[in-house]
């Protein structure tokens, strides 16, 4: 049975984040997946750059170019969808909280005037 170890590292840079997932077999790197997400420079509109890098061994265990491209595009698309969904949910929560606060204030004022 080969010795296997998985490592997950992350680091924050340029206002973004970089995550690297590496697999080691017998002390040698078997493959790695690096994901970087950072805001675009000179842009304040929430635009981000998502980069996915897949590093695989050469030789017999090498992934086909088509499979590697499909995998990285799928990961990138999934990240994009998750980020958009999370942002929409966050905005909706803020709107809901704001509406609740304003209705609560109106209700409190109405009760004060009724007394």
N, C-alpha and C positions, 0 to 999 in steps of 0.2 A: 504494500500500500504506500503510495507516494506521500511525502510530507507536503501538506497544503496549508497555505496561510492567505487570508484575505486582509487587505489594509484599506481603510477609508481615511483620507486626509482632506482637510479643507483649509482654505485661507482666504481672507478678505483682501481685496486689492482694488484700487481705483473706484471705490464706492460699490463694487460688485462682489461676487463670490466665485471661488473656483473650488470644485470638488474633484478629487481623483480617487478612483476605485481601482486597486491593483490586486492581481492574483499571483501568488508565488507558488511554484511547484519545485521541490528539491532545491530551494534557495535561489532559483532563477525566475525572473519575471516571465509569467506565462501570457499575460495580457493586461491591458489597462484601459480604463475609460475615464476621460477627463472632460468635465463639463464646466464651462465658464459663462457667467451671466454678468453683464456690466452695463451701466447706462451709457448711451452714446454721448460723446463729448460735445459741448456747446449746444446741447439740446435740453430743454426743460419741459418737453412735452411727454415725458414718460417712455420714450422710445428706448429699447434695450437691444443689446447684441447678445445672441445666444450662440455659443460655439461648442460643438461636441467633437471630441477627438477620440477615435478608437485605435488603440495600438495592439496589434496582434503579432504572434510569432511568424517567422518566415518558414519556408520549407513545407514539410508534409502537413503541418497543422494550420497553414495559412488559410485565411478566409478568402472566399472569392470576392472580387471587387464589387460585384453586384450585391452580394449579401452584406458586405461592410457598408456600402452606401445606403441600402435599405434600412439597416439597423440604425445608423447615425441619423438619418432623416426622420425615422419613427420616434427616436428619443427626443430629437429637437422639436418635432411637432407636438409631442406629448407635453413637454415642458412649456411650450408656448400656450397650449390650451389650458394647462393648469394655472399658469400665471394670469391669464386673462380671466378665468373663472374666479380665482381668488380675489382679483382686483374688483370685479363686478360685485361679488358678495360683500366685500369690505365697504364699497360705496353704498350698497343697499342697506347695510347695517347702520351706517352713518345717517342716511336719509331717514330711516325708521326711527332711530333714536332722536333725531332732530324733530320729527313730526310728533313723537310722543311727548317730548319736553314742551313743545309749543302748545299742544292740546292740554297738557297737565297745567301749564301756567294759565291758560284761558279758563280752565275749570276752576282753579284756585281763585282767580279774580272774580269769577261769577259767584262763587260761594261767599266771598267777602262782601260783595255788593248785596247779596240776598239777606245778610244779617242785619 
